[in-house]
Amino acid sequence: MPLIEIGIRQLAAAGVTRVVVATGHAADRLEAFLAKLSARLGIVIEPARVEDWSRPNGFSVIAGAERIVGDYLLVMADHIFEAAILARLSGEGAADRGVTLAIDRRVTSPLVDPEDATWVRLSEDRMGEGGMIAAIGKTIAPYDAVDCGAFLATPELAAAIRAAIADGAAGSLSDGMQRLADAGRAATLDVGDTWWLDVDDPRAHAIAEAGAPAYIPWLTGTSS
């Protein structure tokens, strides 16, 4: 089953009724697949094409956010989640934050690729459940947790990415997240002992094929 289908099925299981997918590389082929998937699953799937897909991933967030009114779940298309993570995250909205990021404090887990992970450092005065982010990025040190690639975003996130770009940043999602963190507007949700995986390379792909069905019961067979 393609990763994009797994992701959309997991969003639907969390109660999502409309999915916006940022497309770029091989967009025609992907968008044709998404149209068929929409009909097969009975869920609205709307592509938001990013013409220059070589730009940082914040531009994909902006493209998708332009099609959405209000808050939304934001997930990376190559991540797989145990159902409880997205269900919990969808209920984390609050007035004291512009975004809530799912984090994992198990930073030495064999499921985490330290060469590719985005790390999170929490504010010293908000280290407990629902702690606030002090710093986020692939090269920060020290760090307290790893970014799981799932967010409950408000319109503040895309606005923060735009503002970071205007100030000279490259335009990554982390650039916008750091801007919200600096404003005290970036909260976290600790996933605890639930399962998730970033499928980036053959090693992670093998782990996903071997382990994911134990946590995602419907994940068997192939898509038609």
The 8 nearest C-alpha neighbors of each residue, nearest first, counted from 0:
[[1, 221, 222, 2, 4, 5, 220, 218],
 [2, 0, 4, 3, 5, 222, 221, 6],
 [3, 1, 5, 4, 77, 6, 0, 76],
 [2, 4, 6, 1, 5, 76, 7, 77],
 [5, 3, 7, 1, 6, 2, 8, 0],
 [4, 6, 2, 8, 3, 7, 9, 1],
 [7, 5, 3, 9, 4, 8, 76, 2],
 [6, 8, 10, 4, 9, 5, 11, 3],
 [9, 7, 11, 5, 10, 6, 4, 12],
 [10, 8, 12, 6, 7, 11, 5, 13],
 [9, 11, 13, 7, 12, 15, 8, 6],
 [10, 12, 15, 8, 14, 13, 9, 7],
 [11, 13, 9, 10, 14, 8, 15, 82],
 [14, 12, 86, 10, 11, 15, 85, 9],
 [13, 15, 11, 12, 16, 10, 86, 89],
 [14, 16, 11, 10, 17, 13, 12, 18],
 [17, 15, 42, 11, 14, 43, 18, 10],
 [18, 16, 43, 15, 44, 42, 19, 45],
 [17, 19, 44, 43, 45, 20, 16, 15],
 [18, 20, 45, 46, 44, 63, 21, 47],
 [21, 19, 46, 47, 22, 45, 18, 63],
 [20, 22, 47, 59, 48, 63, 46, 49],
 [23, 21, 48, 26, 49, 47, 20, 46],
 [22, 24, 26, 52, 49, 48, 50, 25],
 [23, 25, 26, 52, 22, 29, 27, 53],
 [26, 24, 28, 27, 23, 29, 22, 30],
 [25, 27, 23, 29, 24, 22, 28, 30],
 [28, 26, 30, 29, 25, 31, 24, 23],
 [27, 29, 31, 26, 30, 25, 32, 33],
 [30, 28, 26, 32, 31, 27, 33, 25],
 [29, 31, 33, 27, 32, 28, 26, 34],
 [32, 30, 34, 28, 29, 33, 27, 35],
 [31, 33, 29, 35, 30, 34, 36, 28],
 [32, 34, 36, 30, 35, 31, 37, 29],
 [35, 33, 37, 31, 36, 32, 30, 38],
 [36, 34, 38, 32, 33, 37, 39, 31],
 [37, 35, 33, 39, 38, 34, 40, 32],
 [36, 38, 34, 42, 40, 35, 39, 44],
 [39, 37, 41, 35, 36, 40, 34, 42],
 [38, 40, 36, 37, 41, 35, 42, 34],
 [41, 39, 37, 42, 38, 36, 8, 35],
 [40, 42, 38, 37, 39, 43, 36, 16],
 [41, 43, 37, 40, 16, 17, 44, 38],
 [42, 44, 17, 37, 18, 45, 16, 41],
 [45, 43, 18, 37, 19, 17, 42, 33],
 [44, 46, 19, 20, 18, 43, 47, 17],
 [47, 45, 20, 19, 21, 48, 22, 30],
 [48, 46, 21, 63, 20, 22, 62, 49],
 [47, 49, 22, 21, 23, 50, 46, 62],
 [50, 48, 23, 51, 52, 22, 59, 21],
 [49, 51, 52, 48, 23, 22, 24, 53],
 [52, 50, 53, 49, 54, 23, 24, 48],
 [51, 53, 23, 54, 49, 50, 24, 55],
 [54, 52, 51, 55, 23, 24, 56, 50],
 [53, 55, 52, 51, 56, 58, 170, 57],
 [56, 54, 171, 57, 170, 58, 53, 169],
 [55, 57, 171, 59, 58, 172, 54, 60],
 [56, 58, 172, 171, 60, 170, 59, 55],
 [57, 59, 61, 56, 60, 55, 62, 170],
 [60, 58, 62, 56, 57, 61, 21, 63],
 [61, 59, 57, 63, 58, 62, 64, 157],
 [60, 62, 58, 64, 157, 59, 63, 65],
 [63, 61, 59, 65, 60, 64, 47, 58],
 [62, 64, 60, 65, 61, 66, 47, 21],
 [63, 65, 61, 67, 66, 62, 60, 157],
 [64, 66, 63, 62, 67, 61, 68, 60],
 [67, 65, 64, 63, 68, 62, 19, 47],
 [68, 66, 64, 65, 69, 63, 71, 70],
 [69, 67, 70, 66, 64, 65, 154, 71],
 [70, 68, 153, 154, 67, 71, 152, 64],
 [69, 71, 153, 152, 154, 68, 151, 72],
 [72, 70, 152, 151, 73, 153, 69, 67],
 [71, 73, 151, 150, 152, 74, 89, 70],
 [72, 74, 150, 149, 151, 71, 152, 75],
 [75, 73, 149, 148, 76, 150, 72, 78],
 [74, 76, 77, 148, 78, 149, 73, 6],
 [75, 77, 3, 78, 6, 74, 2, 79],
 [76, 78, 198, 75, 2, 197, 79, 199],
 [79, 77, 197, 196, 75, 76, 198, 80],
 [78, 80, 196, 195, 6, 197, 77, 81],
 [81, 79, 195, 82, 194, 84, 78, 196],
 [80, 82, 194, 83, 214, 84, 195, 215],
 [83, 81, 84, 80, 85, 86, 9, 215],
 [82, 84, 86, 81, 85, 87, 193, 80],
 [85, 83, 87, 86, 82, 81, 88, 190],
 [86, 84, 88, 87, 83, 13, 82, 89],
 [85, 87, 13, 83, 89, 84, 88, 82],
 [88, 86, 84, 85, 89, 90, 83, 91],
 [87, 89, 85, 91, 90, 86, 84, 151],
 [90, 88, 86, 87, 91, 85, 151, 72],
 [89, 91, 88, 87, 92, 86, 151, 85],
 [92, 90, 88, 89, 93, 87, 99, 151],
 [91, 93, 90, 94, 151, 89, 99, 96],
 [94, 92, 95, 96, 91, 97, 90, 98],
 [93, 95, 96, 92, 97, 184, 98, 91],
 [96, 94, 93, 184, 97, 183, 186, 92],
 [97, 95, 184, 98, 94, 185, 186, 93],
 [96, 98, 184, 155, 153, 185, 156, 152],
 [99, 97, 152, 185, 96, 151, 153, 186],
 [98, 100, 186, 187, 151, 150, 185, 152],
 [101, 99, 150, 187, 188, 149, 102, 186],
 [100, 102, 188, 147, 149, 187, 189, 150],
 [103, 101, 146, 189, 147, 145, 188, 144],
 [102, 104, 145, 144, 105, 190, 189, 147],
 [103, 105, 144, 106, 143, 145, 102, 189],
 [106, 104, 103, 108, 107, 144, 145, 191],
 [105, 107, 104, 108, 144, 145, 103, 111],
 [108, 106, 105, 109, 111, 110, 113, 104],
 [107, 109, 110, 105, 111, 106, 112, 104],
 [110, 108, 111, 107, 112, 106, 105, 113],
 [109, 111, 108, 196, 112, 203, 195, 197],
 [112, 110, 109, 108, 113, 116, 107, 106],
 [111, 113, 114, 115, 116, 110, 109, 197],
 [114, 112, 116, 115, 111, 107, 106, 117],
 [113, 115, 112, 116, 137, 111, 117, 138],
 [114, 116, 113, 112, 117, 137, 111, 199],
 [117, 115, 113, 112, 114, 118, 137, 145],
 [116, 118, 137, 136, 146, 145, 115, 119],
 [119, 117, 145, 136, 135, 137, 146, 144],
 [120, 118, 135, 144, 142, 145, 134, 143],
 [119, 121, 142, 143, 134, 133, 132, 135],
 [122, 120, 132, 133, 131, 126, 123, 130],
 [121, 123, 133, 125, 124, 131, 132, 126],
 [124, 122, 125, 126, 121, 133, 131, 120],
 [123, 125, 122, 126, 130, 121, 131, 127],
 [126, 124, 130, 122, 123, 131, 127, 121],
 [125, 127, 130, 123, 121, 124, 122, 128],
 [128, 126, 130, 125, 129, 124, 131, 121],
 [127, 129, 130, 189, 126, 188, 187, 125],
 [128, 130, 187, 188, 186, 127, 131, 189],
 [131, 129, 125, 126, 127, 128, 187, 186],
 [130, 132, 186, 125, 122, 121, 185, 187],
 [131, 133, 121, 180, 185, 122, 134, 186],
 [132, 134, 122, 121, 120, 180, 131, 181],
 [135, 133, 120, 132, 119, 177, 180, 121],
 [136, 134, 119, 118, 177, 120, 173, 139],
 [137, 135, 117, 118, 138, 139, 173, 119],
 [136, 138, 117, 118, 139, 116, 115, 135],
 [137, 139, 136, 140, 118, 117, 135, 116],
 [140, 138, 136, 137, 141, 118, 142, 135],
 [141, 139, 142, 138, 120, 118, 119, 143],
 [140, 142, 139, 120, 143, 119, 118, 138],
 [141, 143, 120, 140, 119, 144, 118, 139],
 [144, 142, 120, 119, 104, 121, 141, 145],
 [145, 143, 104, 119, 103, 106, 118, 142],
 [144, 146, 118, 103, 102, 119, 117, 106],
 [145, 147, 102, 117, 148, 118, 119, 101],
 [148, 146, 102, 101, 149, 145, 103, 195],
 [147, 149, 75, 146, 74, 150, 78, 101],
 [150, 148, 74, 101, 147, 73, 100, 75],
 [151, 149, 100, 73, 99, 72, 152, 101],
 [150, 152, 72, 99, 98, 71, 73, 88],
 [153, 151, 98, 71, 70, 150, 72, 156],
 [152, 154, 70, 155, 97, 98, 156, 69],
 [155, 153, 156, 157, 69, 158, 70, 152],
 [154, 156, 158, 153, 97, 157, 159, 152],
 [157, 155, 159, 158, 154, 153, 152, 175],
 [156, 158, 160, 61, 159, 155, 154, 161],
 [159, 157, 155, 161, 156, 160, 162, 154],
 [158, 160, 175, 162, 156, 157, 161, 155],
 [161, 159, 175, 163, 157, 162, 158, 170],
 [160, 162, 158, 164, 159, 163, 165, 157],
 [163, 161, 165, 159, 160, 164, 158, 166],
 [162, 164, 160, 166, 168, 165, 161, 159],
 [165, 163, 168, 167, 161, 170, 166, 162],
 [164, 166, 162, 163, 167, 161, 168, 160],
 [167, 165, 163, 164, 168, 162, 161, 169],
 [166, 168, 164, 165, 163, 169, 170, 162],
 [167, 169, 164, 163, 170, 166, 174, 165],
 [170, 168, 164, 171, 167, 55, 174, 163],
 [171, 169, 57, 164, 168, 55, 174, 160],
 [170, 172, 57, 55, 174, 56, 173, 169],
 [171, 173, 57, 175, 174, 56, 176, 170],
 [172, 174, 176, 171, 175, 177, 136, 135],
 [175, 173, 171, 177, 172, 176, 170, 160],
 [176, 174, 160, 159, 178, 172, 173, 177],
 [175, 177, 173, 179, 178, 174, 180, 172],
 [178, 176, 180, 174, 179, 175, 173, 181],
 [177, 179, 175, 181, 176, 180, 159, 174],
 [180, 178, 184, 182, 176, 177, 181, 185],
 [181, 179, 185, 177, 183, 182, 178, 132],
 [180, 182, 178, 179, 183, 177, 133, 184],
 [181, 183, 179, 180, 184, 178, 185, 177],
 [184, 182, 180, 181, 185, 179, 131, 96],
 [183, 185, 96, 179, 97, 182, 180, 186],
 [186, 184, 180, 98, 179, 132, 96, 131],
 [187, 185, 131, 99, 130, 132, 129, 96],
 [188, 186, 100, 99, 129, 130, 101, 131],
 [187, 189, 101, 129, 102, 100, 190, 99],
 [188, 190, 102, 191, 103, 101, 187, 128],
 [191, 189, 103, 193, 102, 188, 101, 84],
 [192, 190, 189, 193, 103, 104, 105, 102],
 [191, 193, 190, 194, 103, 105, 189, 104],
 [192, 194, 191, 190, 81, 195, 84, 83],
 [195, 193, 81, 80, 192, 196, 214, 190],
 [196, 194, 80, 79, 81, 193, 197, 78],
 [195, 197, 79, 78, 198, 110, 80, 194],
 [196, 198, 78, 199, 77, 79, 203, 195],
 [199, 197, 203, 77, 204, 78, 196, 200],
 [200, 198, 197, 203, 77, 204, 201, 202],
 [199, 201, 203, 202, 198, 204, 205, 197],
 [202, 200, 204, 203, 205, 199, 198, 206],
 [203, 201, 205, 204, 200, 206, 199, 198],
 [202, 204, 206, 198, 205, 200, 201, 207],
 [203, 205, 201, 207, 202, 206, 198, 200],
 [204, 206, 208, 202, 207, 203, 201, 209],
 [205, 207, 203, 209, 204, 208, 210, 202],
 [208, 206, 204, 211, 210, 205, 209, 203],
 [207, 209, 205, 206, 210, 211, 204, 212],
 [210, 208, 206, 207, 205, 211, 212, 213],
 [211, 209, 207, 212, 213, 206, 208, 214],
 [210, 212, 207, 213, 214, 215, 208, 209],
 [213, 211, 215, 218, 214, 216, 210, 219],
 [212, 214, 211, 210, 215, 216, 209, 218],
 [215, 213, 212, 211, 81, 216, 194, 210],
 [214, 216, 212, 218, 217, 213, 211, 81],
 [217, 215, 212, 218, 214, 213, 219, 211],
 [218, 216, 215, 219, 212, 220, 214, 213],
 [219, 217, 212, 216, 215, 220, 211, 5],
 [220, 218, 217, 221, 212, 216, 0, 215],
 [219, 221, 222, 218, 0, 217, 223, 212],
 [222, 220, 0, 223, 219, 1, 218, 4],
 [221, 223, 0, 220, 1, 4, 36, 219],
 [222, 221, 0, 39, 36, 220, 35, 32]]
